[in-house]
Amino acid sequence: MTTDLFRCPICHGALRVNEKSYICEKNHTFDIARQGYVNLLRAGAPHTQHGDNREMLLARRRFLAAGHYRPLMDAVKDTAVRLTHPGGAVLDAGCGECSYTAAVEEGLRASGTTATVLGVDISREALTIGKNPHLALAVASLYHLPLGDASLDLLLEIFSPHCGEEYRRVLRPGGHLIMAIPGARHLFGLKEALYATPYENVVQDTALPGFLLQKKQDITTTITLHGEEIHDLFAMTPYYYRTAPAAKEALLSRTVLSTEIAFHLFVYEKE
């Protein structure tokens, strides 16, 4: 999908679309990759030198496709459908391989709500894996979104950085932010399998400047994984790169793992 919502990262002018490119009035041109995304990331811009690698992205894609985080994905989808107006625009900020982005788009389409669903991530690899003809995808920094002021009805922040000033800029008055973060006991069973002294996650303050908290939903359950599912969960987390080889080997030799999953889902309205 292409869209007229993207803005030029150089001059911030509107971008018009042809079959192959986005072009602004000053003729700054950005080609659409064969994988369907457009690169709107300025070279040397701050906050651009990171991103999940291919192994993490593919592991997450397989894990989410298997439905292990289905309670959270359904809650995000249902909330997005409720908050999106016909003809509106939804951005998944830090969309990764687009699992949640695609779920929201599918939910909107199934409900008969015509809306533009966009995804932005700094990883080209993520958008290549997440290629979807129903999504408008761009490589860009969350701290410099290639979007106009007050252009969005809804913004999704699913385990991605909170860029409050920029998110307030692109949301229209009365627009909404859906934010998901891990709960204190999220993946505690995985940590018990890895570490002698497992620790709970620190849960961030729910107050966000410029946003009014409308709703909080806690989502908790226990999942049981087998074989390669254990590898996929481990590989999609930072623990994969922080764990000693012996502990990593012991985990991956297991055939069954049960662990809690715990999420906090927040709905905010822009003040």
Buried (B, 14 or more C-beta within 10 A) or exposed (E): EBBEBBBBBEEEBBBEBEEEBBBBEEEBEBEBBEEBBBBBBBEEBEEBEEBBEEEBBBBBBBBBEBEBBEBBBBBBBBBBBEBBEEEBBBBBBBBBBBBBBBBBBBBBBEBEBEBBBBBBBBBBBBBBBBBBEEBBBBBBBBBBBBBBEBBBBBBBBBEBEBBBEBBBBBBBEEBBBBBBBBBEBBBBBBBBBBBEEBEEBEEEEEEBEBBEBEEEBEBEEEBEBEEBBBBBBBBBBEBBEEBEEEBBEEBEEEEEBEBBBBBBBBBBBBE
